[in-house]
């Protein structure tokens, strides 16, 4: 929880500082640099965590951040610009923050559990109803607050509203790719964590290059709408190709599809930030940038929860109809566990305990289970 809180502080501050230091004409280029680094972290992080866990242990996923954080603190202390605004102090909308948290947390938890619990169960229905009530309370508080957490009048600007919606959807795609593409490679294709990271590298690199090139183009043109449309279209095509042909394609095909999606997503990052900033006065750049980043993070969180629920529901439905044959019921249940299915060592150990006459049924069960996992992940894309 503490990591998440301070992480958001740093992310929002990076975009705000770029917007304060550089004029709109140059802003796109440097925001492209910042967003590409965020994309690198989103894509490279899960793969690096898998490699570190394989080679060392899960604890080192956290320990490795200590020297990185120390280096970041040194750079901030040495090069952070001193920006002062001579305005009256503003109060934090503590009541609005509390109402929003009471709205968001139950909703995200309920969505994340949608694949494992009936939607009409008392717990799930209660969470959704409570979340809806708190959302209504939150909107009422914000309308009356003098210092609102979310100034609703910003949404009267069509460019800002479009930027919020589009960037949230784009971040859903980034989080979906970062979480479920490695899972697909390791669970279905049987590649190691290190190799899955290498396969994702072209997507990461294409995202960086596209984000930076788009930022440079934005400093020389005002055709923001064309850039945004082109990026979303390419990301859509890449995801569509993966969903339609991912299960039948060789790894080279998956790299092409993911690279195409990476180019599209990279193109969108600087466009929506700069276009929203340009329609508001300089004194509101901080709150506008923070709101955009907030909705990006919210979109990523909701997307992760929804994608996980869809994957679990589809996989559970497809695996329920897989016949076990002569395979013992306990072994059949273990095969249907994705943690066992994606671990070749555990699967081999399980295979060694199967009677010889049941081995053909066991192999068919493994193949069908892998097909179910593949189908559930492809459904996400």
FENVENFEN-V884978 format. One record per residue. N is the residue number from 1. SS is DSSP state (h for helix, s for strand, l for the rest). NEAR is the number of other ideal C-beta (glycine too) atoms within 12 Angstrom. D_LAST is the distance of its C-alpha to the last C-alpha in Angstrom with 1 decimal. Layout:
N:SS:NEAR:D_LAST
N:SS:NEAR:D_LAST
//
This chain:
1:l:9:28.9
2:h:8:31.4
3:h:13:29.0
4:h:13:26.5
5:h:14:29.3
6:h:16:30.8
7:h:22:27.6
8:h:23:26.9
9:h:19:30.5
10:h:25:30.1
11:h:30:26.8
12:h:30:28.4
13:h:24:31.7
14:h:31:30.3
15:h:42:29.0
16:h:32:32.2
17:h:25:34.5
18:h:34:33.0
19:h:38:33.4
20:h:27:37.0
21:h:22:38.1
22:l:28:36.8
23:l:18:37.5
24:h:29:34.7
25:h:17:35.3
26:h:21:34.5
27:h:36:32.1
28:h:41:28.9
29:h:28:29.6
30:h:32:30.2
31:h:45:27.3
32:h:40:25.2
33:h:30:26.7
34:h:36:26.1
35:h:46:22.4
36:h:37:21.8
37:h:28:23.4
38:h:40:21.4
39:h:43:18.2
40:h:31:20.0
41:h:28:20.7
42:h:42:17.2
43:h:40:15.9
44:h:29:19.2
45:h:28:20.2
46:h:32:18.0
47:h:36:18.9
48:h:31:22.5
49:h:31:22.7
50:h:32:21.8
51:h:26:24.4
52:h:24:27.0
53:h:23:26.5
54:h:22:26.9
55:h:16:30.0
56:l:16:31.6
57:l:13:30.5
58:l:15:28.1
59:h:13:31.0
60:h:19:30.9
61:h:24:27.5
62:h:17:29.7
63:h:16:32.9
64:h:22:31.3
65:h:22:30.7
66:h:14:34.4
67:h:13:35.6
68:h:17:32.6
69:h:18:33.5
70:h:13:37.2
71:h:14:36.5
72:h:22:34.5
73:h:17:37.5
74:h:13:39.9
75:h:14:38.2
76:h:18:38.0
77:h:11:41.7
78:h:10:42.8
79:h:12:40.8
80:l:17:39.5
81:l:16:41.1
82:l:11:43.6
83:l:16:42.6
84:l:7:44.9
85:l:15:44.6
86:l:7:47.9
87:l:10:46.8
88:l:9:47.6
89:l:8:45.7
90:l:16:42.9
91:l:14:42.2
92:l:13:39.0
93:l:24:37.9
94:h:15:38.0
95:h:23:38.1
96:h:30:35.0
97:h:23:33.1
98:h:18:34.2
99:h:29:33.1
100:h:30:29.7
101:h:24:29.2
102:h:25:30.4
103:h:33:27.8
104:h:30:24.8
105:h:23:25.3
106:h:27:25.7
107:h:31:22.7
108:h:29:20.4
109:h:26:22.0
110:h:33:21.8
111:h:31:18.1
112:h:27:17.5
113:l:24:19.9
114:l:31:18.4
115:l:26:17.0
116:l:20:20.4
117:l:23:22.9
118:l:15:23.8
119:l:19:23.1
120:l:14:26.7
121:l:15:28.3
122:h:14:30.9
123:h:19:29.1
124:h:25:25.8
125:h:18:27.7
126:h:19:30.1
127:h:29:27.5
128:h:26:25.8
129:h:19:29.3
130:h:24:30.6
131:h:28:27.7
132:h:20:28.3
133:h:19:32.0
134:h:26:31.6
135:h:25:29.5
136:h:18:32.3
137:h:22:34.8
138:h:30:32.9
139:h:22:33.0
140:h:18:36.7
141:h:27:37.5
142:h:27:35.8
143:h:18:37.8
144:h:16:41.0
145:l:24:40.5
146:l:15:42.3
147:l:20:39.9
148:l:28:36.5
149:l:31:33.5
150:l:31:31.5
151:l:24:33.6
152:h:21:32.4
153:h:17:34.4
154:h:29:31.9
155:h:21:29.5
156:h:12:32.2
157:l:22:31.1
158:h:16:28.4
159:h:28:27.3
160:h:32:26.9
161:h:23:25.0
162:h:27:22.6
163:h:39:22.2
164:h:33:21.5
165:h:25:18.8
166:h:38:17.0
167:h:43:17.4
168:h:29:16.2
169:h:32:12.9
170:h:46:12.7
171:h:38:13.6
172:h:36:10.8
173:h:45:8.4
174:h:46:11.1
175:h:35:11.5
176:h:43:7.9
177:h:48:8.3
178:h:40:11.9
179:h:35:11.7
180:h:42:9.0
181:h:48:9.2
182:h:40:13.0
183:h:36:12.7
184:h:41:11.0
185:h:36:13.7
186:h:36:16.5
187:h:35:15.9
188:l:35:14.9
189:l:27:16.4
190:l:23:19.2
191:l:25:19.6
192:l:23:21.5
193:h:28:20.5
194:h:22:22.4
195:h:21:20.9
196:h:38:17.3
197:h:30:18.5
198:h:23:20.1
199:h:32:17.0
200:h:45:15.2
201:h:25:18.4
202:h:28:17.8
203:h:44:14.8
204:h:40:17.1
205:h:24:20.1
206:h:36:18.5
207:h:47:17.5
208:h:35:21.1
209:h:26:22.7
210:h:38:20.8
211:h:44:21.6
212:h:31:25.2
213:h:28:25.8
214:h:43:24.5
215:h:37:26.9
216:h:25:29.7
217:h:26:29.1
218:h:40:29.2
219:l:26:32.6
220:l:16:33.9
221:l:17:32.5
222:l:17:31.6
223:l:16:28.9
224:h:35:26.3
225:h:21:24.7
226:h:18:24.1
227:h:37:22.6
228:h:36:20.2
229:h:20:19.2
230:h:25:18.8
231:h:42:16.6
232:h:31:14.2
233:h:21:14.3
234:h:32:13.6
235:h:41:10.6
236:h:26:9.3
237:h:26:10.4
238:h:40:9.0
239:h:37:5.3
240:h:20:6.6
241:h:27:8.7
242:h:38:6.5
243:h:28:5.0
244:h:17:8.7
245:h:20:10.7
246:l:34:9.3
247:l:26:11.6
248:l:17:14.5
249:l:23:14.4
250:l:14:16.8
251:h:23:16.1
252:h:12:17.4
253:h:21:14.8
254:h:38:12.0
255:h:30:14.2
256:h:24:14.5
257:h:40:10.9
258:h:45:10.5
259:h:35:14.0
260:h:31:13.3
261:h:45:10.6
262:h:44:13.3
263:h:38:16.0
264:h:41:14.5
265:h:54:13.9
266:h:46:17.3
267:h:44:19.0
268:h:51:18.2
269:h:52:19.7
270:h:51:23.4
271:h:45:23.4
272:h:48:22.7
273:h:50:25.1
274:h:46:27.9
275:h:37:27.7
276:h:41:28.0
277:h:41:30.8
278:l:30:32.8
279:l:22:33.6
280:l:27:35.2
281:l:12:38.5
282:h:23:38.5
283:h:16:39.6
284:h:25:36.4
285:h:33:34.0
286:h:26:33.8
287:h:30:32.6
288:h:37:30.3
289:h:39:28.6
290:h:30:28.5
291:h:37:26.9
292:h:45:24.2
293:h:39:23.4
294:h:29:23.8
295:h:36:21.2
296:h:41:18.8
297:h:32:19.3
298:h:32:19.2
299:h:31:15.8
300:h:35:14.5
301:h:29:16.4
302:h:29:15.3
303:h:33:11.6
304:h:31:12.2
305:h:30:14.3
306:h:30:12.2
307:h:38:9.1
308:h:32:11.9
309:h:29:13.6
310:h:28:10.9
311:h:37:10.5
312:h:29:14.3
313:h:28:15.1
314:h:25:13.2
315:h:37:14.6
316:h:26:17.9
317:h:17:18.2
318:h:24:17.6
319:h:31:19.8
320:h:17:22.5
321:l:15:23.3
322:l:29:23.7
323:l:16:27.4
324:l:26:29.0
325:l:23:32.1
326:l:20:34.8
327:l:31:32.6
328:l:20:34.1
329:h:15:32.3
330:h:15:32.1
331:h:30:30.6
332:h:29:28.0
333:h:19:26.8
334:h:27:26.6
335:h:39:24.5
336:l:31:21.9
337:l:24:21.7
338:h:30:18.7
339:h:17:21.2
340:h:27:23.5
341:h:35:21.1
342:l:31:19.7
343:l:21:23.4
344:h:19:25.3
345:h:15:28.6
346:h:20:28.2
347:h:30:27.0
348:h:15:30.0
349:h:14:32.4
350:h:31:31.2
351:h:26:31.7
352:h:14:35.2
353:l:19:36.2
354:l:29:35.2
355:l:16:38.3
356:h:12:38.6
357:h:12:38.6
358:h:23:35.3
359:h:20:33.4
360:h:17:32.1
361:h:25:30.6
362:h:32:29.2
363:h:20:27.5
364:h:22:26.1
365:h:36:24.9
366:h:38:23.2
367:h:19:21.5
368:h:28:20.3
369:h:39:19.1
370:h:33:17.1
371:h:25:15.6
372:h:34:14.8
373:h:40:13.1
374:h:39:11.1
375:h:30:10.2
376:h:37:9.4
377:h:39:7.0
378:h:36:5.3
379:h:31:5.5
380:h:35:3.8
381:l:37:0.0
//
